[in-house]
């Protein structure tokens, strides 16, 4: 059934792809973004669609009147890479908590289902591998990443509190590393860093020895999981969404070099404080309850991602 959907962070990397999917599924979409990390270009192709509306707004203040009720609210608004969220830690914390609160309040008033985009960073530098939803994490609450990690953990607690005490239908997605077209070339994520450096012929910067691992989910697979979770008729608690394939950072760098044909050297720098050593989602819950199964391999997903960055850099 078609719904009127609100997407906070709708002009961001993941948010814009989610807007595409919701419109393709027949929904009406209002996207909110303050363009701190999002970009109008990400949704420029939707301007002619009468079912889409873009509103500039900062979610740390209450949501504006947006002309009627929503059936579904997707809360994706928050800086999501270390350089972005460390740029203004107080703003990051305010966005994580107040942004979630304002989405939940709107959900309560509209009787809407609310999906909150949380993160694998709630697991910190995990001592359990792979990470499942029952693991409480190993997080430094006063470290340089705390503004994001603890902000997202607090937002999860807020979601559960609105669910249990105020009856709001809540879904929580714990999102693992995601990549694809529309990433910001300066966002500091490892995929965008490596691709941009390779295309420019610059040395590829690896922090640490390169043996730390990550799991990389192509954006269309992530969005499919988000939609499946929102569609599920019953609350499941937090649900991991990501690709369980595990790669070392050096393996990623060499695959980027292979696909770009770059002659860039690999250079090593000191590992940042609290940077996780291993990260891989246990997606058993999502697979069993949502039928979720990422399909795009890393080598397949890097091809359109590299093409998108190449076009942007040439332009």
C-alpha positions as a Markdown table, in Angstrom:
| # | Residue | x | y | z |
|---|---|---|---|---|
| 1 | Unk | 0.0 | 0.0 | 0.0 |
| 2 | Unk | 1.3 | 3.4 | -1.0 |
| 3 | Unk | 2.3 | 5.6 | 2.0 |
| 4 | Unk | 3.3 | 9.2 | 2.6 |
| 5 | Unk | 6.9 | 8.9 | 3.8 |
| 6 | Unk | 9.3 | 11.3 | 5.5 |
| 7 | Unk | 13.0 | 10.8 | 5.1 |
| 8 | Unk | 15.3 | 12.9 | 7.3 |
| 9 | Unk | 18.7 | 13.1 | 5.7 |
| 10 | Unk | 17.0 | 12.5 | 2.4 |
| 11 | Unk | 19.6 | 14.4 | 0.3 |
| 12 | Unk | 22.5 | 12.3 | 1.8 |
| 13 | Unk | 24.3 | 9.4 | 0.3 |
| 14 | Unk | 22.0 | 6.6 | 1.7 |
| 15 | Unk | 19.0 | 8.9 | 2.1 |
| 16 | Unk | 18.9 | 9.8 | -1.6 |
| 17 | Unk | 19.0 | 6.2 | -2.7 |
| 18 | Unk | 16.2 | 5.4 | -0.2 |
| 19 | Unk | 14.1 | 8.2 | -1.7 |
| 20 | Unk | 14.6 | 6.6 | -5.2 |
| 21 | Unk | 13.5 | 3.2 | -3.9 |
| 22 | Unk | 10.4 | 4.6 | -2.1 |
| 23 | Unk | 9.3 | 6.5 | -5.1 |
| 24 | Unk | 9.9 | 3.4 | -7.3 |
| 25 | Unk | 7.7 | 1.5 | -4.9 |
| 26 | Unk | 4.8 | 4.0 | -5.4 |
| 27 | Unk | 5.1 | 6.1 | -2.3 |
| 28 | Unk | 5.0 | 9.8 | -1.8 |
| 29 | Unk | 8.2 | 11.2 | -0.3 |
| 30 | Unk | 9.1 | 14.3 | 1.7 |
| 31 | Unk | 12.9 | 14.6 | 2.2 |
| 32 | Unk | 14.4 | 16.8 | 4.9 |
| 33 | Unk | 18.1 | 17.8 | 4.9 |
| 34 | Unk | 20.2 | 20.7 | 6.2 |
| 35 | Unk | 23.0 | 19.9 | 3.7 |
| 36 | Unk | 25.6 | 19.7 | 6.4 |
| 37 | Unk | 26.8 | 16.5 | 4.6 |
| 38 | Unk | 23.9 | 16.0 | 2.1 |
| 39 | Unk | 23.8 | 17.6 | -1.4 |
| 40 | Unk | 20.9 | 18.9 | -3.6 |
| 41 | Unk | 22.7 | 17.2 | -6.5 |
| 42 | Unk | 21.9 | 13.8 | -5.0 |
| 43 | Unk | 18.2 | 14.3 | -5.5 |
| 44 | Unk | 18.2 | 16.8 | -8.4 |
| 45 | Unk | 16.9 | 14.0 | -10.7 |
| 46 | Unk | 13.7 | 13.9 | -8.6 |
| 47 | Unk | 12.8 | 17.5 | -9.0 |
| 48 | Unk | 10.2 | 16.8 | -11.7 |
| 49 | Unk | 8.4 | 14.1 | -9.7 |
| 50 | Unk | 5.2 | 15.4 | -8.2 |
| 51 | Unk | 5.4 | 12.8 | -5.5 |
| 52 | Unk | 8.7 | 14.2 | -4.2 |
| 53 | Unk | 9.4 | 17.3 | -2.1 |
| 54 | Unk | 12.7 | 18.5 | -0.6 |
| 55 | Unk | 12.7 | 20.7 | 2.5 |
| 56 | Unk | 15.7 | 22.4 | 4.0 |
| 57 | Unk | 15.6 | 21.9 | 7.7 |
| 58 | Unk | 17.8 | 21.2 | 10.7 |
| 59 | Unk | 16.4 | 18.2 | 12.6 |
| 60 | Unk | 17.9 | 19.5 | 15.9 |
| 61 | Unk | 14.9 | 21.8 | 16.1 |
| 62 | Unk | 11.3 | 20.5 | 15.9 |
| 63 | Unk | 10.1 | 19.4 | 12.5 |
| 64 | Unk | 8.1 | 22.0 | 10.5 |
| 65 | Unk | 4.5 | 21.7 | 9.4 |
| 66 | Unk | 4.8 | 19.5 | 6.3 |
| 67 | Unk | 1.2 | 19.4 | 5.1 |
| 68 | Unk | -0.6 | 16.3 | 6.5 |
| 69 | Unk | 0.3 | 13.1 | 8.3 |
| 70 | Unk | 3.0 | 10.5 | 7.4 |
| 71 | Unk | 2.5 | 6.8 | 7.5 |
| 72 | Unk | 6.3 | 6.1 | 7.7 |
| 73 | Unk | 9.2 | 8.1 | 8.9 |
| 74 | Unk | 12.8 | 7.1 | 8.1 |
| 75 | Unk | 15.3 | 8.9 | 10.4 |
| 76 | Unk | 18.7 | 9.0 | 8.5 |
| 77 | Unk | 19.9 | 12.5 | 9.4 |
| 78 | Unk | 23.4 | 12.5 | 11.0 |
| 79 | Unk | 27.0 | 12.9 | 9.8 |
| 80 | Unk | 28.3 | 9.4 | 9.4 |
| 81 | Unk | 32.1 | 9.4 | 8.8 |
| 82 | Unk | 34.8 | 10.4 | 11.4 |
| 83 | Unk | 35.9 | 13.6 | 9.7 |
| 84 | Unk | 32.3 | 14.7 | 9.3 |
| 85 | Unk | 31.1 | 13.8 | 12.8 |
| 86 | Unk | 34.3 | 15.0 | 14.5 |
| 87 | Unk | 34.1 | 18.4 | 12.8 |
| 88 | Unk | 31.5 | 19.5 | 15.3 |
| 89 | Unk | 31.0 | 16.9 | 18.0 |
| 90 | Unk | 28.3 | 18.8 | 19.9 |
| 91 | Unk | 26.3 | 19.1 | 16.6 |
| 92 | Unk | 26.7 | 15.4 | 16.0 |
| 93 | Unk | 25.4 | 14.5 | 19.5 |
| 94 | Unk | 22.5 | 17.0 | 19.1 |
| 95 | Unk | 21.6 | 15.5 | 15.7 |
| 96 | Unk | 21.8 | 12.0 | 16.9 |
| 97 | Unk | 19.6 | 12.5 | 19.9 |
| 98 | Unk | 17.3 | 15.5 | 19.1 |
| 99 | Unk | 16.9 | 14.4 | 15.5 |
| 100 | Unk | 15.7 | 11.0 | 16.7 |
| 101 | Unk | 13.4 | 12.6 | 19.3 |
| 102 | Unk | 11.8 | 14.9 | 16.8 |
| 103 | Unk | 11.2 | 12.0 | 14.3 |
| 104 | Unk | 9.7 | 10.0 | 17.1 |
| 105 | Unk | 7.5 | 12.8 | 18.3 |
| 106 | Unk | 6.2 | 13.2 | 14.7 |
| 107 | Unk | 5.7 | 9.5 | 14.6 |
| 108 | Unk | 3.7 | 9.6 | 17.8 |
| 109 | Unk | 1.5 | 12.5 | 16.6 |
| 110 | Unk | 0.9 | 10.9 | 13.2 |
| 111 | Unk | 0.6 | 7.3 | 14.3 |
| 112 | Unk | 3.4 | 6.6 | 11.9 |
| 113 | Unk | 6.0 | 3.8 | 12.0 |
| 114 | Unk | 9.5 | 5.1 | 12.6 |
| 115 | Unk | 12.7 | 3.5 | 11.4 |
| 116 | Unk | 15.9 | 4.9 | 13.0 |
| 117 | Unk | 19.2 | 4.4 | 11.2 |
| 118 | Unk | 21.6 | 3.4 | 13.8 |
| 119 | Unk | 25.1 | 2.1 | 13.1 |
| 120 | Unk | 27.6 | -0.7 | 13.7 |
| 121 | Unk | 29.6 | 1.9 | 15.6 |
| 122 | Unk | 27.4 | 1.0 | 18.6 |
| 123 | Unk | 29.6 | -2.1 | 18.9 |
| 124 | Unk | 32.7 | 0.1 | 19.2 |
| 125 | Unk | 36.0 | -1.9 | 18.9 |
| 126 | Unk | 34.2 | -5.2 | 19.3 |
| 127 | Unk | 35.5 | -8.1 | 21.4 |
| 128 | Unk | 32.9 | -10.4 | 19.9 |
| 129 | Unk | 33.2 | -11.4 | 16.2 |
| 130 | Unk | 31.1 | -11.3 | 14.1 |
| 131 | Unk | 28.8 | -8.9 | 15.9 |
| 132 | Unk | 25.3 | -9.9 | 16.6 |
| 133 | Unk | 22.4 | -7.8 | 18.0 |
| 134 | Unk | 22.8 | -9.3 | 21.5 |
| 135 | Unk | 26.3 | -7.9 | 21.9 |
| 136 | Unk | 26.4 | -4.8 | 24.0 |
| 137 | Unk | 29.6 | -3.4 | 22.5 |
| 138 | Unk | 32.9 | -2.1 | 23.7 |
| 139 | Unk | 32.8 | 1.7 | 23.3 |
| 140 | Unk | 35.0 | 4.4 | 24.8 |
| 141 | Unk | 32.4 | 7.0 | 26.1 |
| 142 | Unk | 34.9 | 9.8 | 26.2 |
| 143 | Unk | 37.1 | 9.1 | 23.1 |
| 144 | Unk | 37.2 | 11.0 | 19.8 |
| 145 | Unk | 34.5 | 8.8 | 18.3 |
| 146 | Unk | 32.2 | 9.1 | 21.3 |
| 147 | Unk | 30.1 | 11.9 | 19.9 |
| 148 | Unk | 28.9 | 9.5 | 17.2 |
| 149 | Unk | 29.1 | 6.1 | 18.9 |
| 150 | Unk | 27.3 | 7.3 | 22.1 |
| 151 | Unk | 25.0 | 9.6 | 20.3 |
| 152 | Unk | 23.7 | 6.6 | 18.3 |
| 153 | Unk | 23.5 | 4.4 | 21.4 |
| 154 | Unk | 21.5 | 7.1 | 23.2 |
| 155 | Unk | 19.2 | 7.4 | 20.2 |
| 156 | Unk | 18.5 | 3.7 | 20.3 |
| 157 | Unk | 17.6 | 3.9 | 23.9 |
| 158 | Unk | 15.3 | 6.8 | 23.1 |
| 159 | Unk | 13.6 | 4.8 | 20.3 |
| 160 | Unk | 12.9 | 1.9 | 22.7 |
| 161 | Unk | 11.6 | 4.3 | 25.4 |
| 162 | Unk | 9.1 | 5.8 | 22.9 |
| 163 | Unk | 8.1 | 2.3 | 21.9 |
| 164 | Unk | 7.6 | 1.0 | 25.4 |
| 165 | Unk | 6.1 | 4.1 | 27.1 |
| 166 | Unk | 4.3 | 5.9 | 24.3 |
| 167 | Unk | 3.4 | 3.2 | 21.9 |
| 168 | Unk | 5.3 | 4.4 | 18.8 |
| 169 | Unk | 6.0 | 1.6 | 16.3 |
| 170 | Unk | 9.8 | 1.6 | 16.0 |
| 171 | Unk | 12.3 | -0.2 | 13.8 |
| 172 | Unk | 16.1 | 0.1 | 14.5 |
| 173 | Unk | 18.6 | -0.7 | 11.7 |
| 174 | Unk | 22.2 | -1.1 | 12.7 |
| 175 | Unk | 24.0 | -0.2 | 9.5 |
| 176 | Unk | 27.4 | -1.5 | 8.6 |
| 177 | Unk | 29.9 | 0.0 | 6.1 |
| 178 | Unk | 28.0 | 1.0 | 3.0 |
| 179 | Unk | 29.4 | 2.4 | -0.3 |
| 180 | Unk | 28.3 | 3.3 | -3.8 |
| 181 | Unk | 27.5 | 6.3 | -6.1 |
| 182 | Unk | 26.7 | 9.6 | -4.5 |
| 183 | Unk | 29.3 | 9.2 | -1.7 |
| 184 | Unk | 31.1 | 12.5 | -1.0 |
| 185 | Unk | 34.6 | 12.3 | -2.3 |
| 186 | Unk | 35.9 | 14.2 | 0.9 |
| 187 | Unk | 33.8 | 12.3 | 3.5 |
| 188 | Unk | 36.8 | 10.3 | 4.8 |
| 189 | Unk | 35.3 | 6.9 | 4.4 |
| 190 | Unk | 37.7 | 4.2 | 3.4 |
| 191 | Unk | 36.1 | 3.4 | 0.0 |
| 192 | Unk | 35.8 | 7.0 | -1.1 |
| 193 | Unk | 39.4 | 7.8 | 0.2 |
| 194 | Unk | 40.9 | 4.9 | -1.7 |
| 195 | Unk | 39.0 | 5.4 | -5.0 |
| 196 | Unk | 39.7 | 9.2 | -5.1 |
| 197 | Unk | 43.4 | 8.7 | -4.3 |
| 198 | Unk | 43.7 | 6.0 | -6.9 |
| 199 | Unk | 42.0 | 8.1 | -9.6 |
| 200 | Unk | 44.2 | 11.1 | -8.8 |
| 201 | Unk | 47.3 | 9.0 | -8.8 |
| 202 | Unk | 48.0 | 9.9 | -5.2 |
| 203 | Unk | 49.4 | 7.5 | -2.6 |
| 204 | Unk | 46.7 | 5.3 | -1.0 |
| 205 | Unk | 46.7 | 6.0 | 2.7 |
| 206 | Unk | 46.3 | 2.9 | 4.9 |
| 207 | Unk | 45.9 | 3.6 | 8.6 |
| 208 | Unk | 47.6 | 0.9 | 10.7 |
| 209 | Unk | 49.1 | -2.3 | 9.2 |
| 210 | Unk | 46.1 | -2.8 | 6.8 |
| 211 | Unk | 45.2 | -6.1 | 8.4 |
| 212 | Unk | 42.1 | -4.6 | 10.2 |
| 213 | Unk | 38.9 | -5.8 | 8.6 |
| 214 | Unk | 35.6 | -4.3 | 7.4 |
| 215 | Unk | 32.5 | -5.6 | 5.6 |
| 216 | Unk | 31.3 | -3.5 | 2.7 |
| 217 | Unk | 27.6 | -3.4 | 1.6 |
| 218 | Unk | 26.6 | -1.9 | -1.7 |
| 219 | Unk | 24.0 | 0.8 | -1.2 |
| 220 | Unk | 21.2 | -0.9 | -3.1 |
| 221 | Unk | 21.5 | -3.9 | -0.9 |
| 222 | Unk | 21.5 | -1.7 | 2.2 |
| 223 | Unk | 18.4 | 0.2 | 1.1 |
| 224 | Unk | 16.6 | -3.2 | 0.4 |
| 225 | Unk | 17.3 | -4.2 | 4.0 |
| 226 | Unk | 16.0 | -0.9 | 5.3 |
| 227 | Unk | 12.7 | -1.2 | 3.3 |
| 228 | Unk | 12.3 | -4.8 | 4.4 |
| 229 | Unk | 12.8 | -3.9 | 8.0 |
| 230 | Unk | 10.3 | -1.0 | 7.8 |
| 231 | Unk | 7.8 | -3.3 | 6.1 |
| 232 | Unk | 8.0 | -6.0 | 8.7 |
| 233 | Unk | 4.7 | -6.1 | 10.6 |
| 234 | Unk | 6.3 | -6.8 | 14.1 |
| 235 | Unk | 9.1 | -5.1 | 16.0 |
| 236 | Unk | 12.3 | -7.1 | 16.1 |
| 237 | Unk | 14.6 | -4.9 | 18.2 |
| 238 | Unk | 17.8 | -3.7 | 16.6 |
| 239 | Unk | 18.6 | -5.5 | 13.3 |
| 240 | Unk | 22.0 | -5.6 | 11.7 |
| 241 | Unk | 22.0 | -4.7 | 8.0 |
| 242 | Unk | 25.2 | -5.1 | 5.9 |
| 243 | Unk | 27.2 | -7.5 | 3.8 |
| 244 | Unk | 28.9 | -10.2 | 5.9 |
| 245 | Unk | 31.8 | -10.6 | 3.5 |
| 246 | Unk | 35.0 | -9.6 | 5.4 |
| 247 | Unk | 38.0 | -8.0 | 3.8 |
| 248 | Unk | 41.2 | -6.5 | 5.1 |
| 249 | Unk | 41.8 | -2.9 | 4.4 |
| 250 | Unk | 44.8 | -3.8 | 2.3 |
| 251 | Unk | 42.6 | -6.2 | 0.2 |
| 252 | Unk | 40.2 | -3.4 | -0.5 |
| 253 | Unk | 43.1 | -1.1 | -1.5 |
| 254 | Unk | 44.5 | -3.7 | -4.0 |
| 255 | Unk | 41.1 | -4.3 | -5.5 |
| 256 | Unk | 40.6 | -0.5 | -6.0 |
| 257 | Unk | 44.1 | -0.4 | -7.7 |
| 258 | Unk | 43.1 | -3.3 | -9.9 |
| 259 | Unk | 39.9 | -1.8 | -11.1 |
| 260 | Unk | 41.2 | 1.8 | -11.5 |
| 261 | Unk | 44.4 | 0.7 | -13.2 |
| 262 | Unk | 46.2 | 3.1 | -10.9 |
| 263 | Unk | 49.9 | 3.0 | -10.2 |
| 264 | Unk | 49.4 | 4.6 | -6.8 |
| 265 | Unk | 51.7 | 3.3 | -4.0 |
| 266 | Unk | 50.3 | 2.1 | -0.6 |
| 267 | Unk | 51.5 | 4.2 | 2.3 |
| 268 | Unk | 50.9 | 3.5 | 6.0 |
| 269 | Unk | 50.0 | 6.0 | 8.7 |
| 270 | Unk | 49.3 | 5.6 | 12.4 |
| 271 | Unk | 46.0 | 4.1 | 13.3 |
| 272 | Unk | 43.5 | 6.6 | 14.8 |
| 273 | Unk | 42.5 | 6.1 | 18.5 |
| 274 | Unk | 39.7 | 3.6 | 19.0 |
| 275 | Unk | 39.6 | 2.6 | 15.4 |
| 276 | Unk | 37.9 | -0.9 | 15.3 |
| 277 | Unk | 40.2 | -3.8 | 14.4 |
| 278 | Unk | 37.5 | -6.1 | 13.1 |
| 279 | Unk | 34.0 | -5.4 | 11.9 |
| 280 | Unk | 31.6 | -7.9 | 10.3 |
| 281 | Unk | 27.8 | -8.2 | 10.8 |
| 282 | Unk | 26.0 | -11.3 | 11.9 |
| 283 | Unk | 22.9 | -10.9 | 9.7 |
| 284 | Unk | 21.2 | -14.1 | 10.8 |
| 285 | Unk | 18.2 | -12.2 | 12.3 |
| 286 | Unk | 17.7 | -10.1 | 9.1 |
| 287 | Unk | 18.0 | -13.2 | 6.9 |
| 288 | Unk | 15.5 | -15.3 | 9.0 |
| 289 | Unk | 12.9 | -12.6 | 9.7 |
| 290 | Unk | 13.2 | -10.3 | 6.6 |
| 291 | Unk | 14.5 | -12.7 | 3.9 |
| 292 | Unk | 17.5 | -10.2 | 3.6 |
| 293 | Unk | 20.4 | -11.4 | 1.5 |
| 294 | Unk | 22.9 | -8.9 | 0.1 |
| 295 | Unk | 23.6 | -9.8 | -3.5 |
| 296 | Unk | 26.3 | -7.3 | -4.8 |
| 297 | Unk | 29.9 | -8.5 | -4.3 |
| 298 | Unk | 32.6 | -6.0 | -3.5 |
| 299 | Unk | 34.2 | -6.3 | -6.9 |
| 300 | Unk | 30.8 | -5.8 | -8.6 |
| 301 | Unk | 29.9 | -2.8 | -6.4 |
| 302 | Unk | 33.2 | -1.0 | -6.9 |
| 303 | Unk | 32.7 | -0.8 | -10.6 |
| 304 | Unk | 29.8 | 1.7 | -10.6 |
| 305 | Unk | 31.2 | 3.4 | -7.6 |
| 306 | Unk | 34.6 | 4.1 | -9.4 |
| 307 | Unk | 32.7 | 5.1 | -12.5 |
| 308 | Unk | 30.7 | 7.7 | -10.5 |
| 309 | Unk | 33.8 | 9.1 | -8.8 |
| 310 | Unk | 35.7 | 9.2 | -12.1 |
| 311 | Unk | 32.9 | 11.2 | -13.7 |
| 312 | Unk | 32.8 | 13.7 | -10.8 |
| 313 | Unk | 36.5 | 14.2 | -10.8 |
| 314 | Unk | 36.6 | 14.8 | -14.5 |
| 315 | Unk | 33.7 | 17.2 | -14.3 |
